[in-house]
Amino acid sequence: MKALEAPVSEEDRYRLMVEAAPQAMIVVDAEGRMIYVNARTESLFDYPRQFLLGQSIEMLLPDEVRERHPQMRAAFMNSPGTRAMGAGRDLYGQTSDGRKIPLEVGLNPIKTDSGIYVIASIIDISERKRQESALHDQAARIRAIVETAVDSIIVIDPVGTIETVNPATEDLFGYKSEELCGQNIAMLMPEPHRSAHDGYLENYRRTGERKIIGIGRVAEALRKDGSVFPIELAVSEMRIAGQRKYTGIIRDITERKKAEAQLQAQIEETQQALQRLRDTQAQLVQSERLASLGGLVAGIAHEVNTPIGVGVTAASFLSDQVDTIQKDIEAGTLTKSRFNSFLEHCQESSDILLNNLQRAADLVQSFKKVAVDQSSDEHRKIGLAGYIEELLTSLRPKYKHTGHRIEVDCDDSIEMDTVPGALSQVLTNLIVNSLTHAFLEGDNGTMTIAADQDADGITLTYSDDGQGIPEQYLSKIFDPFFTTKRGQGGSGLGLHIVFSLVHQTLGGHISVHSSPDTGTKFTIRLPRSIKEKAEHTATEGERGQDHV
């Protein structure tokens, strides 16, 4: 049978409790000798227990207080009582390696038959000191930030009373801190904000909604001298010792407002200049179109002059023959052979007149269509192949005396609803551009206009086999006023007009491919119908708005 364990005595129970205590426990006699230490004392001061027992308590104190400590200990023993040591000052202990540690010490005297003993309860407060130091450093940094901040910082209570201001506030408003503290923050606000401020605060306290001035709208502040100035205000809520406070950070934005006003004025001036530039550009474009039309008129006039001149000659010859036959009739000398000859001359002259007048009429008709189209932005349905032929007829005077030729590859079935005037201007400018830039003197070049259609639209291709465009110019050829023939008749608007007409008027897009000595190719993608393109664009815009 297992033997019963002996019961733990009350003295042993207290000893076990002291040994397990988290703080160091030391029992000192009236002479200041340590007669008991617990395990925590050993680990705190880094001395073995047997070394400490019988030693003076002063050995655990820093060197600078050891000499005067016996007098303090004697004074305590003369009037012993439970007390906490170190009130109002820092206490330190010293470990075996000379390291100082901050302590919190509690003394409790015990009277026994052998005399008075003192129980010292010692707590290492190193971590607390570290935290206090960190808090102190943090507070010092915050204070330094507030004191050196360039923005005004004001702390108010829930009813708007100013509690704290920083130096920047004094500089900004012209008041000393003592003039502001204790006053209502409304004193720094002009009307109507001053009268409404209490309502702002009440609404914020009740709903948390920040309708205090400066949040989400322009704010103004009032200086001591009565001047009003614009501010940017940020307000935040905080709690200090359980009490609600509000911190306002105020920045004078007078210079910003001036800069914004200047910037706005510059923007308006730039917009006006841009509009003037657009107007000038539009005038130049119109002048270019009129110049192109003028060239067309001159060419047609020269071209029409030939058949009309031939017709005039034939009519004059016919008039002479009529006069001659009339005289023969009056003189009675008209013979059958003379009359037959007269009839033959009439037939020949009539054929010449009819053919040349028809040729002139065709030229005028082609010119009329092209000229009317070039002066109008109305859209209509055209047969593309026939329209290109009419255009080339009107342009023939520009190249018929050169060795160049223009080839057309367009199916007669291709029809499109477009702006013919814009299309003719595009092709005219491309042809003139080739005649001006693509070929050297004496070249016999070929320009090709080809068209193809698919379900999505029409692809119009214009190409020449000239000298091509240098790579460094390719990205600039559609820019306004860019030309390599400056001072030689080139305005730099021809291809810019092409680009604008294709993209803005015809609803398509244009690209160019070229390299030196391989010619140039312009690819123009156009819708079958300007109307369908506009409706499709409007529908996509509505869908985009619905989506947004």
C-alpha positions as CSV (number, residue, x, y, z in Angstrom):
1,M,0.0,0.0,0.0
2,K,1.3,3.5,-1.0
3,A,2.5,5.6,1.8
4,L,0.5,8.8,2.5
5,E,2.4,12.0,1.5
6,A,3.1,14.4,4.4
7,P,0.9,17.5,4.3
8,V,2.5,20.8,3.2
9,S,3.0,23.2,6.1
10,E,1.7,26.8,5.9
11,E,5.2,28.1,6.1
12,D,6.2,25.9,3.1
13,R,3.1,27.1,1.2
14,Y,4.1,30.7,1.7
15,R,7.6,29.9,0.7
16,L,6.4,28.3,-2.5
17,M,4.3,31.3,-3.3
18,V,7.2,33.7,-2.8
19,E,9.4,31.5,-5.0
20,A,6.9,31.5,-7.8
21,A,6.3,35.3,-7.6
22,P,6.9,37.2,-10.9
23,Q,8.7,40.0,-9.1
24,A,11.9,39.8,-7.1
25,M,11.3,39.3,-3.4
26,I,14.1,40.1,-0.8
27,V,13.9,39.9,3.0
28,V,16.3,42.3,4.8
29,D,17.1,42.5,8.5
30,A,17.5,45.7,10.6
31,E,21.2,45.8,9.6
32,G,20.4,45.8,5.9
33,R,21.6,42.2,5.3
34,M,19.7,40.0,2.9
35,I,18.4,36.9,4.7
36,Y,16.2,35.6,1.9
37,V,15.9,36.1,-1.9
38,N,13.6,34.3,-4.3
39,A,14.4,32.8,-7.7
40,R,13.3,36.0,-9.6
41,T,15.9,38.0,-7.6
42,E,18.7,35.7,-8.9
43,S,17.6,36.1,-12.5
44,L,17.0,39.8,-12.2
45,F,20.4,40.7,-10.7
46,D,22.3,37.8,-12.1
47,Y,23.7,36.7,-8.7
48,P,23.4,33.2,-7.3
49,R,21.3,33.0,-4.2
50,Q,24.0,31.7,-1.8
51,F,26.2,34.6,-2.8
52,L,23.5,37.2,-1.9
53,L,22.4,35.7,1.4
54,G,24.1,37.7,4.2
55,Q,25.3,40.5,1.9
56,S,24.3,44.1,2.3
57,I,21.3,45.3,0.3
58,E,23.5,48.1,-1.0
59,M,25.4,45.7,-3.3
60,L,22.3,45.7,-5.5
61,L,22.3,49.5,-5.9
62,P,24.2,51.7,-8.4
63,D,27.6,53.0,-7.2
64,E,26.4,56.6,-7.0
65,V,23.7,55.9,-4.3
66,R,25.4,53.2,-2.2
67,E,27.1,55.6,0.2
68,R,24.0,57.5,1.2
69,H,21.6,54.6,1.2
70,P,22.4,53.4,4.7
71,Q,21.2,56.7,6.1
72,M,17.9,56.4,4.1
73,R,17.6,52.8,5.3
74,A,18.1,53.9,9.0
75,A,15.5,56.6,8.6
76,F,13.0,54.1,7.4
77,M,13.7,51.7,10.2
78,N,13.2,54.5,12.7
79,S,9.7,54.9,11.3
80,P,8.8,51.7,9.5
81,G,5.7,51.4,7.4
82,T,4.4,50.0,4.1
83,R,5.4,52.3,1.3
84,A,6.2,52.5,-2.4
85,M,9.7,53.8,-3.0
86,G,10.7,56.2,-5.8
87,A,7.6,58.4,-5.9
88,G,8.7,61.4,-8.0
89,R,12.1,60.0,-8.9
90,D,13.6,57.1,-10.8
91,L,15.0,54.1,-9.0
92,Y,17.7,51.8,-10.4
93,G,19.3,48.5,-9.5
94,Q,22.7,47.2,-10.6
95,T,23.3,43.7,-11.9
96,S,26.4,41.6,-11.4
97,D,27.9,42.9,-14.7
98,G,27.3,46.6,-13.7
99,R,24.2,47.1,-15.9
100,K,21.6,49.4,-14.5
101,I,17.9,48.5,-14.6
102,P,15.0,50.7,-13.7
103,L,13.0,49.4,-10.8
104,E,9.7,49.9,-9.0
105,V,10.1,49.0,-5.3
106,G,7.6,48.3,-2.6
107,L,8.6,48.0,1.2
108,N,6.7,46.2,3.8
109,P,8.1,45.9,7.4
110,I,7.3,42.8,9.5
111,K,7.8,42.7,13.3
112,T,9.0,39.4,14.7
113,D,10.4,38.2,18.0
114,S,13.8,38.4,16.5
115,G,13.2,42.1,15.4
116,I,12.0,44.0,12.4
117,Y,12.5,42.6,8.9
118,V,11.6,44.4,5.7
119,I,10.2,42.6,2.7
120,A,11.2,44.4,-0.6
121,S,9.1,43.7,-3.6
122,I,11.0,44.7,-6.8
123,I,9.6,44.9,-10.3
124,D,11.8,45.4,-13.4
125,I,10.1,48.3,-15.3
126,S,12.6,48.4,-18.2
127,E,9.8,47.6,-20.8
128,R,7.5,50.2,-19.3
129,K,10.3,52.8,-19.4
130,R,11.0,51.9,-23.0
131,Q,7.3,52.3,-23.9
132,E,7.1,55.6,-22.0
133,S,10.3,56.8,-23.8
134,A,8.8,55.8,-27.2
135,L,5.5,57.6,-26.4
136,H,7.5,60.6,-25.2
137,D,9.6,60.6,-28.4
138,Q,6.4,60.2,-30.5
139,A,4.7,63.0,-28.7
140,A,7.8,65.2,-29.1
141,R,7.9,64.4,-32.9
142,I,4.2,65.2,-33.2
143,R,4.7,68.4,-31.3
144,A,7.6,69.4,-33.5
145,I,5.6,68.6,-36.6
146,V,2.7,70.7,-35.4
147,E,4.9,73.6,-34.3
148,T,6.9,73.7,-37.5
149,A,4.0,73.0,-39.9
150,V,3.6,75.6,-42.6
151,D,-0.2,75.1,-42.4
152,S,-2.4,76.4,-39.7
153,I,-3.5,73.7,-37.2
154,I,-6.3,74.4,-34.8
155,V,-7.9,72.1,-32.2
156,I,-11.4,72.9,-31.0
157,D,-13.9,71.2,-28.6
158,P,-17.4,70.0,-29.7
159,V,-18.9,73.4,-29.3
160,G,-16.2,75.1,-31.4
161,T,-14.1,76.6,-28.6
162,I,-10.4,76.9,-29.7
163,E,-8.1,75.0,-27.4
164,T,-4.8,74.9,-29.2
165,V,-3.2,76.6,-32.2
166,N,0.3,76.4,-33.7
167,P,2.6,79.2,-34.7
168,A,1.5,79.1,-38.3
169,T,-2.0,80.0,-37.2
170,E,-0.7,83.2,-35.6
171,D,1.1,84.1,-38.8
172,L,-1.9,83.3,-41.0
173,F,-4.6,85.1,-39.1
174,G,-2.6,87.8,-37.3
175,Y,-3.7,86.8,-33.8
176,K,-1.5,85.7,-30.9
177,S,-2.4,82.3,-29.5
178,E,-3.7,83.8,-26.2
179,E,-6.1,85.9,-28.3
180,L,-7.5,82.8,-30.0
181,C,-7.6,80.1,-27.2
182,G,-10.9,80.1,-25.4
183,Q,-12.7,81.9,-28.3
184,N,-15.1,80.3,-30.8
185,I,-13.7,79.2,-34.1
186,A,-16.4,81.3,-35.8
187,M,-14.3,84.4,-35.1
188,L,-12.1,83.3,-38.0
189,M,-15.0,83.0,-40.5
190,P,-16.6,85.7,-42.6
191,E,-20.3,85.8,-43.1
192,P,-22.4,83.8,-44.0
193,H,-20.2,81.0,-42.7
194,R,-19.9,82.5,-39.2
195,S,-23.6,82.5,-38.6
196,A,-24.0,79.0,-40.0
197,H,-21.0,77.4,-38.3
198,D,-22.9,76.1,-35.2
199,G,-25.3,74.4,-37.6
200,Y,-22.4,72.8,-39.4
201,L,-21.0,71.4,-36.2
202,E,-24.4,70.2,-35.0
203,N,-25.0,68.4,-38.3
204,Y,-21.6,66.8,-38.1
205,R,-22.1,65.6,-34.5
206,R,-25.5,64.2,-35.3
207,T,-24.9,62.6,-38.7
208,G,-21.1,62.4,-39.1
209,E,-21.6,64.1,-42.5
210,R,-18.8,66.6,-43.1
211,K,-20.5,69.7,-44.2
212,I,-18.1,72.0,-42.3
213,I,-16.8,74.7,-44.6
214,G,-14.0,73.7,-46.9
215,I,-15.0,70.1,-47.3
216,G,-16.0,69.7,-50.9
217,R,-16.4,73.4,-51.7
218,V,-14.6,76.7,-51.7
219,A,-13.9,78.1,-48.2
220,E,-13.0,81.5,-46.9
221,A,-11.4,82.8,-43.7
222,L,-11.2,86.1,-41.9
223,R,-8.0,87.7,-40.6
224,K,-7.7,90.0,-37.6
225,D,-7.3,93.0,-40.0
226,G,-10.7,92.1,-41.6
227,S,-9.3,90.8,-44.9
228,V,-11.0,87.7,-46.3
229,F,-8.9,85.1,-48.1
230,P,-9.5,81.6,-49.7
231,I,-8.5,78.6,-47.8
232,E,-8.3,74.8,-48.1
233,L,-9.7,73.1,-45.0
234,A,-9.4,69.5,-43.8
235,V,-11.3,68.6,-40.6
236,S,-10.8,65.4,-38.6
237,E,-12.3,64.0,-35.4
238,M,-10.2,62.6,-32.5
239,R,-10.6,61.7,-28.9
240,I,-8.3,62.9,-26.1
241,A,-8.8,61.4,-22.7
242,G,-12.2,60.2,-23.8
243,Q,-13.3,63.7,-25.0
244,R,-14.2,64.5,-28.6
245,K,-12.0,67.1,-30.3
246,Y,-11.8,68.4,-33.8
247,T,-8.6,69.2,-35.6
248,G,-8.6,71.7,-38.5
249,I,-5.7,72.0,-40.9
250,I,-6.0,75.3,-42.8
251,R,-4.0,76.3,-45.9
252,D,-4.0,79.7,-47.5
253,I,-4.6,79.1,-51.2
254,T,-4.6,82.7,-52.4
255,E,-1.6,82.2,-54.6
256,R,-3.1,79.0,-56.0
257,K,-6.3,80.8,-56.8
258,K,-4.3,83.5,-58.6
259,A,-2.4,80.8,-60.5
260,E,-5.7,79.1,-61.4
261,A,-7.1,82.4,-62.6
262,Q,-4.0,83.0,-64.7
263,L,-4.1,79.5,-66.0
264,Q,-7.8,79.8,-66.9
265,A,-7.0,83.1,-68.7
266,Q,-4.2,81.4,-70.6
267,I,-6.5,78.5,-71.5
268,E,-9.1,80.9,-72.8
269,E,-6.5,82.8,-74.7
270,T,-5.1,79.6,-76.1
271,Q,-8.6,78.4,-77.1
272,Q,-9.2,81.7,-78.9
273,A,-5.9,81.4,-80.7
274,L,-6.7,77.8,-81.6
275,Q,-10.1,78.9,-83.0
276,R,-8.4,81.7,-85.0
277,L,-5.9,79.1,-86.3
278,R,-8.8,76.8,-87.2
279,D,-10.6,79.6,-88.9
280,T,-7.4,80.5,-90.8
281,Q,-6.8,76.9,-91.7
282,A,-10.4,76.6,-93.0
283,Q,-9.9,79.7,-95.1
284,L,-6.7,78.3,-96.5
285,V,-8.3,75.0,-97.2
286,Q,-11.2,76.8,-99.0
287,S,-8.6,78.8,-100.9
288,E,-6.9,75.7,-101.9
289,R,-10.1,74.1,-103.1
290,L,-11.0,77.3,-105.0
291,A,-7.5,77.4,-106.5
292,S,-7.9,73.7,-107.6
293,L,-11.3,74.6,-109.1
294,G,-9.7,77.6,-110.8
295,G,-7.0,75.4,-112.3
296,L,-9.8,73.1,-113.5
297,V,-11.6,76.0,-115.1
298,A,-8.4,77.1,-116.9
299,G,-7.7,73.6,-118.1
300,I,-11.3,73.1,-119.3
301,A,-11.4,76.5,-121.0
302,H,-8.2,75.6,-122.9
303,E,-9.5,72.1,-123.7
304,V,-12.9,73.4,-124.9
305,N,-11.3,76.1,-127.0
306,T,-10.0,73.6,-129.5
307,P,-13.3,72.0,-130.6
308,I,-15.1,75.4,-130.5
309,G,-12.3,76.9,-132.7
310,V,-12.7,74.0,-135.2
311,G,-16.5,74.5,-135.1
312,V,-16.1,78.3,-135.8
313,T,-13.8,77.5,-138.7
314,A,-16.3,75.0,-140.1
315,A,-19.2,77.4,-139.7
316,S,-17.2,80.2,-141.3
317,F,-16.3,77.9,-144.3
318,L,-20.0,76.9,-144.5
319,S,-21.0,80.6,-144.5
320,D,-18.6,81.3,-147.4
321,Q,-20.1,78.4,-149.4
322,V,-23.6,79.7,-148.8
323,D,-22.6,83.2,-150.1
324,T,-21.0,81.7,-153.1
325,I,-24.0,79.5,-154.1
326,Q,-26.3,82.4,-153.4
327,K,-24.4,84.5,-156.0
328,D,-24.4,81.7,-158.5
329,I,-28.2,81.4,-158.2
330,E,-28.7,85.2,-158.6
331,A,-26.4,85.2,-161.6
332,G,-28.1,82.2,-163.2
333,T,-24.7,80.4,-163.4
334,L,-25.4,77.6,-160.9
335,T,-24.6,74.3,-162.4
336,K,-25.5,70.8,-161.2
337,S,-21.9,69.9,-160.4
338,R,-21.4,73.2,-158.5
339,F,-24.5,72.5,-156.5
340,N,-23.5,68.9,-155.7
341,S,-20.1,70.2,-154.5
342,F,-21.9,72.7,-152.3
343,L,-23.9,69.9,-150.7
344,E,-20.8,67.9,-150.0
345,H,-19.2,70.9,-148.3
346,C,-22.3,71.4,-146.2
347,Q,-22.3,67.8,-145.1
348,E,-18.6,67.9,-144.2
349,S,-19.0,71.2,-142.3
350,S,-22.1,69.9,-140.5
351,D,-20.3,66.8,-139.4
352,I,-17.3,68.8,-138.2
353,L,-19.6,71.2,-136.3
354,L,-21.7,68.5,-134.8
355,N,-18.6,66.4,-133.6
356,N,-16.7,69.4,-132.2
357,L,-19.7,70.9,-130.5
358,Q,-20.6,67.5,-129.0
359,R,-17.0,67.2,-127.8
360,A,-17.2,70.7,-126.2
361,A,-20.6,69.9,-124.7
362,D,-19.2,66.7,-123.2
363,L,-16.2,68.6,-121.7
364,V,-18.5,71.3,-120.3
365,Q,-20.9,68.6,-118.9
366,S,-18.0,66.8,-117.2
367,F,-16.6,70.1,-115.9
368,K,-20.1,71.1,-114.7
369,K,-20.5,67.9,-112.7
370,V,-17.1,68.1,-111.1
371,A,-17.2,71.8,-110.5
372,V,-20.6,71.6,-108.9
373,D,-19.5,68.7,-106.8
374,Q,-16.3,70.4,-105.7
375,S,-18.2,73.4,-104.5
376,S,-20.8,71.4,-102.6
377,D,-20.8,69.0,-99.7
378,E,-24.1,67.3,-100.5
379,H,-24.1,63.5,-100.9
380,R,-25.8,61.6,-103.7
381,K,-25.6,58.1,-105.2
382,I,-22.9,57.7,-108.0
383,G,-21.5,54.9,-110.2
384,L,-17.9,55.0,-109.2
385,A,-16.3,54.0,-112.5
386,G,-18.3,56.5,-114.5
387,Y,-17.6,59.3,-112.0
388,I,-13.9,58.6,-112.1
389,E,-13.9,58.8,-115.9
390,E,-15.8,62.2,-115.8
391,L,-13.2,63.5,-113.3
392,L,-10.3,62.4,-115.5
393,T,-11.9,64.0,-118.5
394,S,-11.9,67.3,-116.6
395,L,-8.3,66.7,-115.4
396,R,-6.9,65.7,-118.8
397,P,-5.5,69.2,-119.6
398,K,-3.2,68.8,-116.6
399,Y,-1.3,65.8,-118.0
400,K,-2.2,65.3,-121.6
401,H,1.0,67.1,-122.8
402,T,3.2,65.0,-120.5
403,G,4.3,61.4,-121.0
404,H,2.2,60.3,-118.0
405,R,-0.9,58.2,-118.2
406,I,-3.7,57.3,-115.7
407,E,-5.2,53.8,-115.6
408,V,-8.5,52.9,-114.0
409,D,-9.4,49.5,-112.6
410,C,-13.0,49.8,-111.3
411,D,-15.9,47.5,-112.0
412,D,-19.0,49.3,-113.5
413,S,-21.2,47.7,-110.8
414,I,-19.7,49.6,-107.9
415,E,-22.1,52.2,-106.6
416,M,-21.9,54.3,-103.5
417,D,-23.9,57.0,-101.7
418,T,-21.2,59.6,-100.9
419,V,-20.1,63.2,-101.2
420,P,-18.9,63.4,-104.8
421,G,-17.3,66.8,-104.4
422,A,-15.1,65.5,-101.5
423,L,-14.2,62.4,-103.5
424,S,-13.3,64.3,-106.6
425,Q,-11.2,66.7,-104.5
426,V,-9.4,63.7,-102.9
427,L,-8.6,62.1,-106.3
428,T,-7.7,65.5,-107.9
429,N,-5.2,66.3,-105.0
430,L,-3.6,62.8,-105.2
431,I,-3.1,63.2,-109.0
432,V,-1.8,66.7,-108.7
433,N,0.5,65.6,-105.9
434,S,1.9,62.8,-108.1
435,L,2.4,65.2,-111.0
436,T,4.2,67.7,-108.7
437,H,6.3,65.4,-106.6
438,A,6.5,61.8,-107.9
439,F,8.1,62.2,-111.3
440,L,11.3,63.9,-112.5
441,E,11.3,65.9,-115.7
442,G,11.2,63.6,-118.7
443,D,9.7,60.7,-116.9
444,N,6.8,58.7,-118.4
445,G,4.9,57.7,-115.3
446,T,1.8,55.7,-114.6
447,M,-0.9,56.5,-112.1
448,T,-3.5,53.9,-111.2
449,I,-6.9,54.2,-109.6
450,A,-8.4,50.9,-108.5
451,A,-11.5,50.1,-106.6
452,D,-12.9,47.0,-104.9
453,Q,-15.9,46.3,-102.8
454,D,-16.8,43.9,-100.0
455,A,-19.6,43.5,-97.5
456,D,-18.1,46.1,-95.2
457,G,-17.4,48.9,-97.7
458,I,-15.2,50.0,-100.6
459,T,-11.5,50.1,-100.9
460,L,-10.1,52.8,-103.2
461,T,-6.4,52.5,-104.1
462,Y,-4.4,55.2,-105.7
463,S,-0.8,54.6,-106.7
464,D,2.0,55.9,-108.9
465,D,5.3,54.4,-110.0
466,G,7.3,57.6,-109.2
467,Q,10.3,58.2,-107.0
468,G,8.5,57.5,-103.8
469,I,8.5,59.3,-100.4
470,P,11.6,59.3,-98.1
471,E,11.0,57.5,-94.8
472,Q,11.6,60.6,-92.7
473,Y,8.7,62.4,-94.5
474,L,6.0,59.6,-94.3
475,S,4.8,60.5,-90.8
476,K,4.4,64.2,-91.9
477,I,2.8,64.2,-95.3
478,F,-0.7,64.7,-93.9
479,D,0.4,67.5,-91.7
480,P,-0.9,71.0,-92.7
481,F,1.6,73.1,-94.6
482,F,4.2,70.4,-94.9
483,T,5.7,70.4,-98.4
484,T,9.1,69.6,-100.0
485,K,8.3,72.2,-102.7
486,R,8.2,75.3,-100.6
487,G,8.7,78.3,-102.8
488,Q,8.0,76.2,-105.9
489,G,4.3,76.4,-105.9
490,G,3.6,73.9,-103.1
491,S,1.3,75.1,-100.3
492,G,1.5,72.0,-98.1
493,L,-2.2,71.7,-97.9
494,G,-3.0,69.2,-100.6
495,L,-2.6,65.9,-98.7
496,H,-3.8,67.6,-95.5
497,I,-7.1,68.3,-97.3
498,V,-7.1,64.7,-98.5
499,F,-6.8,63.4,-95.0
500,S,-9.5,65.8,-93.6
501,L,-11.9,65.0,-96.4
502,V,-11.5,61.2,-96.1
503,H,-11.8,61.2,-92.3
504,Q,-14.3,63.9,-91.7
505,T,-16.5,64.3,-94.8
506,L,-16.3,60.8,-96.4
507,G,-16.4,58.9,-93.1
508,G,-13.4,56.7,-94.0
509,H,-9.7,56.4,-93.3
510,I,-6.5,56.7,-95.4
511,S,-3.1,55.1,-95.1
512,V,0.1,55.5,-97.2
513,H,2.9,53.1,-98.1
514,S,6.0,54.2,-99.9
515,S,9.7,53.9,-100.2
516,P,12.3,55.5,-102.5
517,D,12.2,54.4,-106.1
518,T,9.2,52.1,-105.6
519,G,6.4,54.6,-105.9
520,T,3.7,55.6,-103.5
521,K,0.4,53.9,-102.7
522,F,-2.6,55.4,-100.9
523,T,-5.2,53.1,-99.6
524,I,-8.6,54.7,-98.8
525,R,-11.3,52.7,-97.0
526,L,-14.8,54.2,-97.5
527,P,-18.3,53.2,-96.4
528,R,-20.9,52.3,-99.1
529,S,-23.2,55.0,-97.8
530,I,-22.4,58.1,-95.9
531,K,-26.0,58.0,-94.4
532,E,-25.5,54.4,-93.1
533,K,-22.1,55.3,-91.7
534,A,-23.6,58.3,-89.8
535,E,-26.5,56.2,-88.5
536,H,-24.2,53.4,-87.4
537,T,-21.9,55.9,-85.6
538,A,-24.9,57.5,-83.8
539,T,-26.2,54.1,-82.8
540,E,-22.8,53.1,-81.4
541,G,-22.6,56.4,-79.5
542,E,-26.0,55.8,-78.0
543,R,-25.0,52.2,-77.0
544,G,-21.8,53.6,-75.4
545,Q,-23.9,56.1,-73.4
546,D,-26.3,53.4,-72.3
547,H,-23.4,51.3,-71.3
548,V,-21.8,54.1,-69.3
